[in-house]
């Protein structure tokens, strides 16, 4: 029974990690287009995460630097914790980190 | 009871293999995304003088360098999972720019109807559980990313 749950739980965690990675890449691309952090970016990320079944409020987002010029690199990082419960064995949280880098496309 | 004891090691090995396969899938997706994003960044950098003069989309002269630089930057974010330095993997990647269309890719035979940047790379990633199971401790992921402006 614990082995079966381990496969299911870890599979679910990996699926969530994949979804978070995909949202991060899209967000980095969009951040480059916007020239940095902006309300549109946050809304876009919220929508992407929600569509992937992830509650946006539980994900911390960092955009560094918050504003970039043309051809300057910009990094978007997402962090969250996935609660993992294996019956009869243990319960823990697995940290999931995703980052992607894009380049500013706005010539201010 | 005896059956459980006999089967337990087998099931644990199966579980470890499944988890390693899952982790490999995540890393493969990351590496593909790294190549995609690097190609996209390179293609977005257009030759502005040419665009202003003729309205034609043409790649910037440094598109190959930009693609390689950003591929290295993206891989660096996953460096603990790689079996090698990110900049060395990116340096060994086959990056090609096709500034004018139509063009034919000598590596893949593909025809590009717009200017394009193509990245082809072999990325070695660590698979320690496979190594413990007498399989390969390093798995090479082949990636191919092509991007064109519209």
gemmi code that builds the backbone of each chain (N, CA, C; Angstrom):
import gemmi

chains = {
    "A": [
        ("UNK", (0.814, -1.217, 0.000), (0.000, 0.000, 0.000), (0.858, 1.282, 0.000)),
        ("UNK", (1.854, 1.400, 0.890), (2.705, 2.601, 0.841), (3.428, 2.761, -0.491)),
        ("UNK", (3.850, 1.646, -1.085), (4.551, 1.739, -2.367), (3.636, 2.274, -3.458)),
        ("UNK", (2.419, 1.794, -3.463), (1.451, 2.254, -4.443), (1.201, 3.749, -4.273)),
        ("UNK", (1.006, 4.165, -3.031), (0.779, 5.587, -2.766), (2.019, 6.416, -3.096)),
        ("UNK", (3.194, 5.831, -2.877), (4.431, 6.549, -3.215), (4.471, 6.862, -4.706)),
        ("UNK", (4.147, 5.873, -5.524), (4.152, 6.077, -6.967), (3.148, 7.163, -7.350)),
        ("UNK", (1.947, 7.086, -6.773), (0.915, 8.071, -7.113), (1.309, 9.469, -6.641)),
        ("UNK", (1.781, 9.564, -5.411), (2.101, 10.870, -4.835), (3.299, 11.526, -5.530)),
        ("UNK", (4.356, 10.744, -5.739), (5.519, 11.310, -6.421), (5.183, 11.649, -7.884)),
        ("UNK", (4.365, 10.821, -8.504), (3.924, 11.113, -9.869), (3.176, 12.430, -9.931)),
        ("UNK", (2.324, 12.643, -8.955), (1.560, 13.887, -8.897), (2.485, 15.087, -8.663)),
        ("UNK", (3.480, 14.902, -7.794), (4.441, 15.978, -7.525), (5.230, 16.328, -8.783)),
        ("UNK", (5.664, 15.302, -9.522), (6.423, 15.547, -10.757), (5.559, 16.237, -11.806)),
        ("UNK", (4.283, 15.846, -11.862), (3.365, 16.484, -12.808), (3.223, 17.971, -12.476)),
        ("UNK", (3.126, 18.262, -11.196), (2.988, 19.663, -10.783), (4.265, 20.463, -11.087)),
        ("UNK", (5.397, 19.797, -10.890), (6.681, 20.446, -11.191), (6.755, 20.795, -12.679)),
        ("UNK", (6.330, 19.850, -13.530), (6.312, 20.095, -14.973), (5.412, 21.278, -15.313)),
        ("UNK", (4.233, 21.312, -14.702), (3.278, 22.385, -14.976), (3.842, 23.731, -14.524)),
        ("UNK", (4.475, 23.729, -13.360), (5.061, 24.976, -12.844), (6.205, 25.441, -13.742)),
        ("UNK", (7.031, 24.501, -14.204), (8.127, 24.837, -15.134), (7.574, 25.466, -16.410)),
        ("UNK", (6.516, 24.867, -16.955), (5.941, 25.368, -18.207), (5.403, 26.787, -18.013)),
        ("UNK", (4.729, 27.018, -16.899), (4.198, 28.361, -16.622), (5.339, 29.369, -16.475)),
        ("UNK", (6.434, 28.931, -15.869), (7.585, 29.817, -15.664), (8.201, 30.244, -16.989)),
        ("UNK", (8.344, 29.306, -17.900), (8.922, 29.612, -19.212), (8.041, 30.618, -19.958)),
        ("UNK", (6.738, 30.378, -19.937), (5.813, 31.308, -20.598), (5.891, 32.693, -19.963)),
        ("UNK", (5.985, 32.705, -18.636), (6.028, 33.985, -17.920), (7.315, 34.741, -18.230)),
        ("UNK", (8.432, 34.023, -18.332), (9.707, 34.673, -18.649), (9.636, 35.326, -20.029)),
        ("UNK", (9.062, 34.597, -20.950), (8.896, 35.123, -22.312), (8.048, 36.398, -22.283)),
        ("UNK", (6.965, 36.364, -21.535), (6.060, 37.511, -21.453), (6.720, 38.680, -20.710)),
        ("UNK", (7.501, 38.373, -19.694), (8.199, 39.424, -18.940), (9.173, 40.169, -19.857)),
        ("UNK", (9.825, 39.440, -20.751), (10.717, 40.079, -21.717), (9.952, 41.006, -22.640)),
        ("UNK", (8.765, 40.557, -23.032), (7.925, 41.348, -23.925), (7.435, 42.624, -23.234)),
        ("UNK", (7.118, 42.509, -21.937), (6.613, 43.664, -21.180), (7.746, 44.572, -20.692)),
        ("UNK", (8.951, 44.034, -20.666), (10.084, 44.797, -20.157), (10.203, 44.742, -18.647)),
        ("UNK", (9.639, 43.710, -18.034), (9.796, 43.561, -16.582), (8.533, 43.097, -15.896)),
        ("UNK", (8.533, 43.286, -14.587), (7.378, 42.879, -13.779), (6.236, 43.880, -13.999)),
        ("UNK", (5.031, 43.364, -14.104), (3.874, 44.232, -14.341), (2.617, 43.483, -13.918)),
        ("UNK", (1.536, 44.213, -13.637), (0.288, 43.537, -13.257), (-0.174, 42.533, -14.311)),
        ("UNK", (0.067, 42.843, -15.603), (-0.342, 41.908, -16.664), (0.395, 40.579, -16.532)),
        ("UNK", (1.663, 40.675, -16.150), (2.458, 39.456, -15.983), (1.895, 38.613, -14.841)),
        ("UNK", (1.573, 39.275, -13.731), (1.033, 38.546, -12.580), (-0.302, 37.891, -12.932)),
        ("UNK", (-1.142, 38.622, -13.659), (-2.435, 38.052, -14.066), (-2.229, 36.859, -14.990)),
        ("UNK", (-1.291, 37.004, -15.908), (-0.989, 35.926, -16.848), (-0.517, 34.677, -16.087)),
        ("UNK", (0.378, 34.908, -15.122), (0.900, 33.784, -14.339), (-0.215, 33.112, -13.540)),
        ("UNK", (-1.068, 33.933, -12.926), (-2.187, 33.376, -12.163), (-3.062, 32.486, -13.044)),
        ("UNK", (-3.342, 32.983, -14.252), (-4.183, 32.204, -15.171), (-3.503, 30.899, -15.567)),
        ("UNK", (-2.197, 30.986, -15.869), (-1.445, 29.788, -16.284), (-1.417, 28.750, -15.162)),
        ("UNK", (-1.157, 29.217, -13.949), (-1.075, 28.299, -12.819), (-2.440, 27.678, -12.532)),
        ("UNK", (-3.469, 28.511, -12.571), (-4.815, 28.001, -12.297), (-5.204, 26.960, -13.343)),
        ("UNK", (-4.863, 27.232, -14.584), (-5.184, 26.284, -15.667), (-4.473, 24.946, -15.457)),
        ("UNK", (-3.329, 25.002, -14.773), (-2.564, 23.763, -14.516), (-2.980, 23.121, -13.194)),
        ("UNK", (-3.995, 23.684, -12.552), (-4.480, 23.100, -11.300), (-3.664, 23.490, -10.087)),
        ("UNK", (-2.920, 24.597, -10.197), (-2.092, 25.061, -9.075), (-2.705, 26.344, -8.516)),
        ("UNK", (-2.878, 26.394, -7.213), (-3.425, 27.588, -6.575), (-2.365, 28.691, -6.581)),
        ("UNK", (-2.595, 29.800, -7.318), (-1.562, 30.845, -7.448), (-1.118, 31.429, -6.116)),
        ("UNK", (-2.028, 31.501, -5.145), (-1.682, 32.082, -3.854), (-0.606, 31.312, -3.108)),
        ("UNK", (-0.400, 30.076, -3.486), (0.602, 29.246, -2.806), (1.943, 29.225, -3.523)),
        ("UNK", (2.064, 30.035, -4.540), (3.317, 30.076, -5.307), (3.949, 31.453, -5.142)),
        ("UNK", (5.216, 31.482, -4.748), (5.892, 32.784, -4.657), (6.612, 33.057, -5.980)),
        ("UNK", (6.503, 34.292, -6.414), (7.028, 34.685, -7.720), (8.082, 35.763, -7.538)),
        ("UNK", (9.191, 35.600, -8.231), (10.234, 36.628, -8.189), (10.637, 36.979, -9.624)),
        ("UNK", (10.645, 38.262, -9.911), (11.083, 38.726, -11.228), (12.298, 39.615, -11.000)),
        ("UNK", (13.435, 39.217, -11.543), (14.666, 39.971, -11.280), (15.436, 40.215, -12.580)),
        ("UNK", (15.807, 41.455, -12.837), (15.380, 42.676, -12.144), (13.926, 42.994, -12.476)),
        ("UNK", (13.322, 43.889, -11.701), (11.894, 44.130, -11.907), (11.615, 44.877, -13.212)),
        ("UNK", (12.608, 45.619, -13.691), (12.455, 46.286, -14.987), (13.752, 46.143, -15.781)),
        ("UNK", (13.606, 45.859, -17.037), (14.805, 45.709, -17.884), (14.673, 46.543, -19.141)),
        ("UNK", (15.807, 46.853, -19.680), (15.837, 47.569, -20.950), (15.969, 46.574, -22.095)),
        ("UNK", (16.130, 47.121, -23.271), (16.257, 46.305, -24.473), (17.506, 45.417, -24.386)),
        ("UNK", (17.328, 44.160, -24.683), (18.398, 43.164, -24.731), (19.019, 42.848, -23.374)),
        ("UNK", (18.377, 43.263, -22.299), (18.892, 42.906, -20.969), (18.188, 41.648, -20.477)),
        ("UNK", (18.929, 40.748, -19.811), (18.301, 39.509, -19.351), (17.365, 39.730, -18.167)),
        ("UNK", (16.292, 38.955, -18.147), (15.334, 39.030, -17.041), (14.995, 37.597, -16.616)),
        ("UNK", (14.978, 37.379, -15.310), (14.728, 36.031, -14.803), (13.430, 35.980, -14.021)),
        ("UNK", (12.632, 34.966, -14.288), (11.395, 34.742, -13.533), (11.564, 33.433, -12.765)),
        ("UNK", (11.326, 33.491, -11.453), (11.468, 32.292, -10.605), (10.174, 32.045, -9.839)),
        ("UNK", (9.774, 30.810, -9.813), (8.586, 30.407, -9.059), (8.989, 29.361, -8.026)),
        ("UNK", (8.447, 29.488, -6.827), (8.710, 28.500, -5.773), (7.395, 28.128, -5.111)),
        ("UNK", (7.270, 26.844, -4.827), (6.088, 26.388, -4.107), (6.454, 25.118, -3.343)),
        ("UNK", (5.535, 24.692, -2.494), (5.746, 23.458, -1.737), (4.634, 22.482, -2.064)),
        ("UNK", (5.023, 21.256, -2.284), (4.015, 20.229, -2.574), (3.900, 19.295, -1.370)),
        ("UNK", (2.712, 19.228, -0.764), (2.550, 18.334, 0.391), (2.481, 16.875, -0.046)),
        ("UNK", (3.362, 16.077, 0.514), (3.473, 14.674, 0.115), (3.115, 13.794, 1.318)),
        ("UNK", (2.146, 12.922, 1.133), (1.727, 12.049, 2.234), (1.733, 10.601, 1.767)),
        ("UNK", (2.572, 9.800, 2.402), (2.608, 8.358, 2.120), (2.022, 7.659, 3.356)),
        ("UNK", (0.861, 7.052, 3.211), (0.231, 6.410, 4.372), (1.155, 5.377, 5.029)),
        ("UNK", (1.169, 5.391, 6.326), (1.962, 4.467, 7.172), (3.463, 4.741, 7.120)),
        ("UNK", (3.907, 5.676, 6.329), (5.346, 5.951, 6.252), (5.691, 7.355, 6.747)),
        ("UNK", (5.312, 8.377, 5.972), (5.668, 9.741, 6.377), (4.823, 10.775, 5.624)),
        ("UNK", (4.856, 11.977, 6.148), (4.272, 13.136, 5.468), (5.331, 14.225, 5.440)),
        ("UNK", (5.458, 14.895, 4.313), (6.450, 15.961, 4.207), (6.029, 16.948, 3.117)),
        ("UNK", (6.784, 17.986, 2.938), (6.542, 18.889, 1.812), (7.790, 18.910, 0.929)),
        ("UNK", (7.545, 18.872, -0.354), (8.644, 18.877, -1.318), (8.731, 20.275, -1.945)),
        ("UNK", (9.888, 20.962, -1.832), (10.009, 22.280, -2.469), (10.177, 22.129, -3.981)),
        ("UNK", (9.411, 22.908, -4.715), (9.499, 22.888, -6.176), (9.948, 24.271, -6.659)),
        ("UNK", (11.084, 24.322, -7.317), (11.616, 25.598, -7.824), (11.688, 25.550, -9.357)),
        ("UNK", (11.291, 26.636, -9.962), (11.384, 26.751, -11.430), (11.905, 28.138, -11.775)),
        ("UNK", (12.796, 28.218, -12.739), (13.324, 29.511, -13.186), (13.527, 29.486, -14.693)),
        ("UNK", (13.372, 30.637, -15.303), (13.650, 30.775, -16.736), (14.133, 32.192, -17.000)),
        ("UNK", (14.974, 32.322, -18.006), (15.548, 33.632, -18.351), (15.137, 34.009, -19.769)),
        ("UNK", (14.742, 35.262, -19.906), (14.428, 35.783, -21.228), (15.186, 37.098, -21.421)),
        ("UNK", (14.824, 37.842, -22.440), (15.553, 39.076, -22.712), (14.574, 40.206, -23.010)),
        ("UNK", (14.868, 41.377, -22.456), (13.983, 42.522, -22.649), (13.808, 42.865, -24.120)),
        ("UNK", (12.562, 43.065, -24.511), (12.275, 43.392, -25.921), (11.759, 44.814, -26.082)),
        ("UNK", (11.677, 45.551, -24.962), (11.129, 46.898, -25.022), (12.271, 47.901, -25.134)),
        ("UNK", (12.258, 48.657, -26.215), (13.283, 49.685, -26.417), (12.736, 51.002, -25.882)),
        ("UNK", (13.062, 51.283, -24.606), (12.472, 52.471, -23.961), (13.074, 53.763, -24.485)),
    ],
    "B": [
        ("UNK", (3.088, -13.256, 4.281), (4.239, -12.620, 4.941), (5.540, -12.882, 4.152)),
        ("UNK", (5.758, -14.163, 3.829), (6.971, -14.530, 3.084), (6.953, -13.895, 1.692)),
        ("UNK", (5.767, -13.953, 1.079), (5.629, -13.361, -0.258), (5.926, -11.860, -0.225)),
        ("UNK", (5.430, -11.204, 0.819), (5.675, -9.763, 0.961), (7.170, -9.485, 1.083)),
        ("UNK", (7.841, -10.280, 1.923), (9.281, -10.080, 2.120), (10.057, -10.337, 0.835)),
        ("UNK", (9.605, -11.303, 0.061), (10.298, -11.622, -1.189), (10.076, -10.523, -2.227)),
        ("UNK", (8.836, -10.035, -2.267), (8.491, -9.054, -3.292), (8.912, -7.628, -2.940)),
        ("UNK", (9.093, -7.358, -1.651), (9.380, -5.976, -1.222), (10.589, -5.366, -1.941)),
        ("UNK", (11.736, -6.059, -2.000), (12.887, -5.451, -2.696), (12.594, -5.157, -4.158)),
        ("UNK", (11.873, -6.073, -4.786), (11.524, -5.881, -6.192), (10.650, -4.646, -6.363)),
        ("UNK", (9.680, -4.480, -5.462), (8.778, -3.331, -5.547), (9.513, -2.027, -5.265)),
        ("UNK", (10.448, -2.076, -4.321), (11.229, -0.862, -4.019), (12.069, -0.469, -5.230)),
        ("UNK", (12.667, -1.466, -5.881), (13.455, -1.184, -7.088), (12.553, -0.615, -8.175)),
        ("UNK", (11.363, -1.189, -8.316), (10.415, -0.683, -9.320), (10.042, 0.760, -9.006)),
        ("UNK", (9.804, 1.050, -7.733), (9.450, 2.416, -7.331), (10.584, 3.390, -7.660)),
        ("UNK", (11.807, 2.981, -7.316), (12.962, 3.852, -7.579), (13.104, 4.122, -9.074)),
        ("UNK", (12.910, 3.091, -9.877), (12.999, 3.261, -11.330), (11.923, 4.199, -11.860)),
        ("UNK", (10.711, 4.053, -11.334), (9.605, 4.916, -11.763), (9.904, 6.374, -11.410)),
        ("UNK", (10.413, 6.596, -10.206), (10.722, 7.963, -9.783), (11.837, 8.565, -10.631)),
        ("UNK", (12.840, 7.741, -10.949), (13.932, 8.251, -11.780), (13.444, 8.595, -13.185)),
        ("UNK", (12.554, 7.759, -13.706), (11.981, 8.048, -15.025), (11.186, 9.352, -14.998)),
        ("UNK", (10.427, 9.540, -13.922), (9.647, 10.777, -13.784), (10.546, 11.994, -13.719)),
        ("UNK", (11.617, 11.882, -12.919), (12.554, 13.003, -12.790), (13.228, 13.285, -14.134)),
        ("UNK", (13.550, 12.216, -14.869), (14.179, 12.381, -16.189), (13.242, 13.110, -17.143)),
        ("UNK", (11.961, 12.827, -17.027), (10.969, 13.498, -17.873), (10.930, 15.000, -17.569)),
        ("UNK", (11.019, 15.335, -16.300), (11.031, 16.749, -15.908), (12.281, 17.437, -16.474)),
        ("UNK", (13.424, 16.787, -16.324), (14.677, 17.382, -16.807), (14.646, 17.523, -18.331)),
        ("UNK", (14.114, 16.502, -19.015), (14.037, 16.571, -20.477), (13.169, 17.752, -20.909)),
        ("UNK", (12.074, 17.963, -20.204), (11.194, 19.097, -20.534), (11.925, 20.412, -20.300)),
        ("UNK", (12.694, 20.476, -19.228), (13.458, 21.704, -18.928), (14.486, 21.992, -20.007)),
        ("UNK", (15.193, 20.939, -20.429), (16.243, 21.121, -21.447), (15.617, 21.563, -22.769)),
        ("UNK", (14.482, 20.948, -23.124), (13.789, 21.355, -24.350), (13.336, 22.814, -24.255)),
        ("UNK", (12.798, 23.170, -23.102), (12.337, 24.556, -22.914), (13.519, 25.522, -22.992)),
        ("UNK", (14.669, 25.104, -22.472), (15.868, 25.949, -22.511), (16.269, 26.229, -23.956)),
        ("UNK", (16.264, 25.194, -24.783), (16.638, 25.369, -26.189), (15.592, 26.207, -26.921)),
        ("UNK", (14.317, 25.956, -26.644), (13.242, 26.717, -27.297), (13.356, 28.206, -26.976)),
        ("UNK", (13.537, 28.489, -25.691), (13.581, 29.889, -25.260), (14.828, 30.587, -25.821)),
        ("UNK", (15.952, 29.877, -25.858), (17.189, 30.463, -26.392), (17.034, 30.792, -27.880)),
        ("UNK", (16.418, 29.870, -28.627), (16.200, 30.118, -30.058), (15.245, 31.293, -30.257)),
        ("UNK", (14.236, 31.359, -29.415), (13.255, 32.448, -29.504), (13.891, 33.802, -29.216)),
        ("UNK", (14.710, 33.844, -28.180), (15.391, 35.098, -27.815), (16.280, 35.554, -28.971)),
        ("UNK", (16.994, 34.611, -29.577), (17.900, 34.967, -30.679), (17.126, 35.490, -31.884)),
        ("UNK", (15.980, 34.894, -32.160), (15.193, 35.300, -33.322), (14.522, 36.650, -33.094)),
        ("UNK", (14.163, 36.939, -31.851), (13.516, 38.217, -31.549), (14.438, 39.402, -31.772)),
        ("UNK", (15.731, 39.123, -31.789), (16.708, 40.188, -31.966), (16.885, 40.448, -33.458)),
        ("UNK", (16.051, 41.323, -33.999), (16.084, 41.566, -35.445), (17.095, 42.637, -35.819)),
        ("UNK", (17.497, 42.588, -37.072), (18.370, 43.624, -37.623), (17.505, 44.873, -37.844)),
        ("UNK", (17.574, 45.817, -36.912), (16.658, 46.963, -36.929), (16.888, 47.880, -38.127)),
        ("UNK", (18.138, 48.033, -38.536), (18.434, 48.901, -39.680), (17.770, 48.345, -40.940)),
        ("UNK", (17.858, 47.046, -41.119), (17.259, 46.402, -42.284), (15.735, 46.502, -42.222)),
        ("UNK", (15.177, 46.326, -41.009), (13.729, 46.396, -40.826), (13.217, 47.799, -41.156)),
        ("UNK", (13.959, 48.827, -40.693), (13.545, 50.213, -40.945), (13.696, 50.573, -42.423)),
        ("UNK", (14.723, 50.028, -43.057), (15.021, 50.393, -44.446), (14.095, 49.688, -45.438)),
        ("UNK", (13.883, 48.391, -45.239), (13.144, 47.621, -46.243), (11.868, 46.965, -45.704)),
        ("UNK", (11.687, 46.978, -44.371), (10.524, 46.301, -43.799), (10.690, 44.800, -43.739)),
        ("UNK", (11.905, 44.341, -44.024), (12.171, 42.902, -44.030), (12.683, 42.436, -42.671)),
        ("UNK", (12.134, 41.317, -42.220), (12.649, 40.725, -40.975), (13.936, 39.989, -41.297)),
        ("UNK", (14.998, 40.388, -40.646), (16.286, 39.735, -40.871), (16.965, 39.550, -39.517)),
        ("UNK", (17.592, 38.405, -39.347), (18.223, 38.126, -38.056), (19.366, 39.086, -37.779)),
        ("UNK", (19.580, 39.348, -36.515), (20.724, 40.148, -36.117), (22.003, 39.359, -36.415)),
        ("UNK", (23.090, 40.077, -36.644), (24.355, 39.418, -37.021), (24.878, 38.505, -35.913)),
        ("UNK", (24.503, 38.806, -34.659), (25.025, 37.994, -33.554), (24.004, 36.961, -33.061)),
        ("UNK", (23.075, 36.561, -33.916), (22.005, 35.641, -33.494), (22.555, 34.317, -32.940)),
        ("UNK", (23.599, 33.796, -33.585), (24.164, 32.513, -33.116), (24.747, 32.669, -31.707)),
        ("UNK", (25.489, 33.760, -31.511), (26.096, 33.980, -30.185), (25.029, 34.175, -29.110)),
        ("UNK", (23.984, 34.910, -29.471), (22.904, 35.150, -28.504), (22.211, 33.829, -28.149)),
        ("UNK", (21.935, 33.023, -29.160), (21.274, 31.734, -28.911), (22.130, 30.865, -27.991)),
        ("UNK", (23.418, 30.826, -28.251), (24.320, 29.996, -27.442), (24.410, 30.542, -26.012)),
        ("UNK", (24.501, 31.872, -25.904), (24.614, 32.488, -24.572), (23.367, 32.190, -23.725)),
        ("UNK", (22.192, 32.338, -24.343), (20.967, 32.121, -23.568), (20.697, 30.644, -23.311)),
        ("UNK", (21.165, 29.787, -24.211), (21.051, 28.352, -23.953), (21.876, 27.999, -22.705)),
        ("UNK", (23.067, 28.577, -22.620), (23.920, 28.341, -21.444), (23.260, 28.903, -20.178)),
        ("UNK", (22.687, 30.094, -20.292), (22.032, 30.711, -19.124), (20.861, 29.855, -18.630)),
        ("UNK", (20.068, 29.349, -19.579), (18.904, 28.531, -19.190), (19.372, 27.211, -18.568)),
        ("UNK", (20.402, 26.603, -19.168), (20.891, 25.331, -18.626), (21.489, 25.522, -17.235)),
        ("UNK", (22.105, 26.673, -17.026), (22.730, 26.958, -15.731), (21.714, 26.866, -14.592)),
        ("UNK", (20.461, 27.188, -14.901), (19.405, 27.136, -13.879), (19.121, 25.707, -13.435)),
        ("UNK", (19.505, 24.741, -14.262), (19.291, 23.325, -13.911), (20.625, 22.619, -13.705)),
        ("UNK", (21.661, 23.373, -13.368), (23.011, 22.803, -13.320), (23.170, 21.593, -12.384)),
        ("UNK", (22.456, 21.532, -11.225), (22.643, 20.334, -10.381), (22.188, 19.043, -11.067)),
        ("UNK", (21.344, 19.173, -12.083), (20.811, 17.982, -12.752), (21.664, 17.560, -13.943)),
        ("UNK", (22.602, 18.428, -14.330), (23.400, 18.156, -15.525), (24.701, 17.449, -15.184)),
        ("UNK", (25.182, 16.639, -16.104), (26.471, 15.989, -15.917), (27.506, 16.733, -16.765)),
        ("UNK", (27.761, 17.954, -16.396), (28.702, 18.787, -17.137), (28.364, 20.243, -16.907)),
        ("UNK", (29.306, 21.108, -17.230), (29.067, 22.537, -17.050), (28.140, 23.057, -18.142)),
        ("UNK", (27.228, 23.936, -17.736), (26.226, 24.448, -18.681), (26.884, 25.154, -19.864)),
        ("UNK", (27.915, 25.961, -19.582), (28.527, 26.702, -20.692), (29.274, 25.767, -21.650)),
        ("UNK", (29.808, 24.661, -21.113), (30.492, 23.702, -21.994), (29.483, 22.963, -22.880)),
        ("UNK", (28.344, 22.619, -22.297), (27.298, 21.942, -23.085), (26.800, 22.876, -24.186)),
        ("UNK", (26.602, 24.148, -23.810), (26.125, 25.120, -24.804), (27.184, 25.375, -25.875)),
        ("UNK", (28.452, 25.382, -25.446), (29.532, 25.612, -26.416), (29.616, 24.471, -27.433)),
        ("UNK", (29.275, 23.264, -26.983), (29.342, 22.100, -27.880), (28.094, 21.959, -28.751)),
        ("UNK", (27.075, 22.747, -28.456), (25.820, 22.643, -29.221), (26.034, 23.123, -30.657)),
        ("UNK", (25.271, 22.530, -31.568), (25.320, 22.950, -32.971), (24.244, 24.027, -33.168)),
        ("UNK", (24.693, 25.269, -33.211), (23.763, 26.395, -33.365), (23.971, 27.003, -34.748)),
        ("UNK", (22.882, 27.156, -35.477), (22.996, 27.706, -36.832), (21.939, 28.777, -37.054)),
        ("UNK", (22.328, 29.820, -37.764), (21.390, 30.879, -38.128), (21.212, 30.878, -39.637)),
        ("UNK", (19.973, 31.045, -40.066), (19.650, 31.114, -41.493), (19.032, 32.486, -41.736)),
        ("UNK", (19.884, 33.480, -42.051), (19.403, 34.867, -42.087), (18.443, 35.178, -43.225)),
        ("UNK", (18.526, 34.415, -44.309), (17.603, 34.709, -45.402), (16.876, 33.433, -45.814)),
        ("UNK", (15.671, 33.615, -46.328), (14.845, 32.458, -46.700), (14.573, 32.489, -48.210)),
        ("UNK", (14.314, 31.349, -48.812), (14.304, 30.027, -48.191), (15.715, 29.506, -47.936)),
        ("UNK", (15.820, 28.638, -46.936), (17.116, 28.042, -46.602), (16.903, 26.576, -46.262)),
        ("UNK", (17.946, 25.798, -46.449), (17.869, 24.371, -46.147), (18.853, 24.036, -45.029)),
        ("UNK", (18.369, 23.293, -44.069), (19.187, 22.896, -42.926), (19.990, 21.651, -43.303)),
        ("UNK", (21.310, 21.806, -43.329), (22.157, 20.674, -43.740), (22.069, 19.524, -42.743)),
        ("UNK", (21.754, 19.820, -41.497), (21.716, 18.774, -40.470), (20.422, 17.965, -40.522)),
        ("UNK", (19.303, 18.671, -40.689), (18.008, 17.981, -40.610), (17.327, 17.820, -41.961)),
        ("UNK", (17.801, 18.589, -42.957), (17.160, 18.539, -44.265), (15.903, 19.397, -44.341)),
        ("UNK", (15.579, 20.087, -43.275), (14.363, 20.900, -43.247), (14.529, 22.152, -44.099)),
        ("UNK", (13.412, 22.611, -44.653), (13.425, 23.854, -45.429), (12.791, 24.944, -44.567)),
        ("UNK", (13.448, 26.090, -44.483), (12.916, 27.199, -43.699), (12.445, 28.294, -44.653)),
        ("UNK", (11.194, 28.658, -44.545), (10.628, 29.687, -45.420), (10.727, 31.083, -44.823)),
        ("UNK", (11.258, 31.149, -43.627), (11.539, 32.447, -42.994), (12.924, 32.351, -42.373)),
        ("UNK", (13.537, 33.504, -42.056), (14.817, 33.439, -41.336), (14.640, 32.594, -40.076)),
        ("UNK", (15.661, 31.832, -39.721), (15.496, 30.910, -38.584), (16.799, 30.742, -37.803)),
        ("UNK", (16.621, 30.369, -36.548), (17.753, 29.956, -35.718), (17.466, 28.541, -35.245)),
        ("UNK", (18.445, 27.667, -35.419), (18.269, 26.267, -35.017), (19.340, 25.882, -33.989)),
        ("UNK", (18.896, 25.219, -32.917), (19.828, 24.705, -31.905), (19.661, 23.192, -31.849)),
        ("UNK", (20.769, 22.484, -32.000), (20.767, 21.025, -31.828), (21.830, 20.712, -30.784)),
        ("UNK", (21.451, 19.982, -29.753), (22.420, 19.725, -28.681), (22.192, 18.365, -28.044)),
        ("UNK", (23.274, 17.821, -27.516), (23.212, 16.607, -26.699), (23.505, 17.042, -25.271)),
        ("UNK", (22.534, 16.861, -24.407), (22.676, 17.330, -23.028), (22.740, 16.126, -22.077)),
        ("UNK", (23.898, 15.918, -21.435), (24.007, 14.795, -20.498), (23.404, 15.153, -19.139)),
        ("UNK", (22.514, 14.312, -18.644), (21.903, 14.569, -17.330), (22.171, 13.377, -16.402)),
        ("UNK", (22.220, 13.676, -15.123), (22.513, 12.647, -14.129), (21.277, 11.786, -13.863)),
        ("UNK", (21.476, 10.471, -13.898), (20.395, 9.547, -13.534), (20.986, 8.531, -12.543)),
        ("UNK", (21.216, 8.984, -11.290), (21.927, 8.140, -10.329), (21.196, 6.844, -9.973)),
        ("UNK", (19.871, 6.880, -9.989), (19.131, 5.653, -9.650), (19.333, 4.603, -10.734)),
        ("UNK", (19.320, 5.037, -11.992), (19.607, 4.090, -13.077), (21.010, 3.507, -12.895)),
        ("UNK", (21.946, 4.359, -12.482), (23.317, 3.886, -12.249), (23.349, 2.829, -11.167)),
        ("UNK", (22.587, 3.046, -10.084), (22.545, 2.075, -8.982), (21.893, 0.768, -9.424)),
        ("UNK", (21.037, 0.861, -10.445), (20.356, -0.345, -10.945), (21.127, -0.982, -12.102)),
        ("UNK", (22.425, -0.674, -12.165), (23.318, -1.223, -13.191), (22.870, -0.806, -14.598)),
        ("UNK", (22.317, 0.389, -14.682), (22.042, 0.967, -15.993), (22.972, 2.162, -16.157)),
        ("UNK", (22.647, 3.066, -17.070), (23.547, 4.199, -17.309), (23.370, 5.291, -16.253)),
        ("UNK", (24.442, 5.701, -15.583), (24.309, 6.775, -14.587), (24.147, 8.157, -15.223)),
        ("UNK", (24.422, 8.227, -16.523), (24.244, 9.494, -17.247), (23.413, 9.203, -18.498)),
        ("UNK", (22.360, 9.983, -18.672), (21.502, 9.812, -19.849), (21.621, 11.062, -20.717)),
        ("UNK", (21.826, 10.862, -21.997), (21.962, 12.004, -22.897), (20.627, 12.322, -23.549)),
        ("UNK", (20.239, 13.589, -23.430), (18.983, 14.046, -24.031), (19.325, 14.826, -25.298)),
        ("UNK", (18.734, 14.423, -26.405), (18.954, 15.123, -27.678), (17.853, 16.169, -27.843)),
        ("UNK", (18.250, 17.396, -28.076), (17.238, 18.434, -28.279), (17.454, 19.136, -29.613)),
        ("UNK", (16.353, 19.528, -30.205), (16.380, 20.283, -31.461), (15.320, 21.362, -31.359)),
        ("UNK", (15.743, 22.607, -31.482), (14.789, 23.720, -31.405), (15.004, 24.639, -32.588)),
        ("UNK", (13.915, 25.035, -33.216), (13.981, 25.946, -34.360), (13.003, 27.084, -34.107)),
        ("UNK", (13.428, 28.303, -34.396), (12.535, 29.439, -34.214), (12.644, 30.389, -35.399)),
        ("UNK", (11.503, 30.931, -35.809), (11.464, 31.880, -36.918), (10.570, 33.056, -36.543)),
        ("UNK", (10.886, 34.257, -37.037), (10.014, 35.404, -36.754), (8.773, 35.410, -37.657)),
        ("UNK", (7.691, 36.017, -37.156), (6.484, 36.161, -37.971), (6.069, 37.609, -38.042)),
    ],
}
model = gemmi.Model(1)
for chain_id, residues in chains.items():
    chain = gemmi.Chain(chain_id)
    for i, (resn, *xyz) in enumerate(residues, 1):
        res = gemmi.Residue()
        res.name, res.seqid = resn, gemmi.SeqId(i, " ")
        for name, pos in zip(("N", "CA", "C"), xyz):
            atom = gemmi.Atom()
            atom.name, atom.element = name, gemmi.Element(name[0])
            atom.pos, atom.b_iso = gemmi.Position(*pos), 0.0
            res.add_atom(atom)
        chain.add_residue(res)
    model.add_chain(chain)
structure = gemmi.Structure()
structure.add_model(model)
structure.setup_entities()
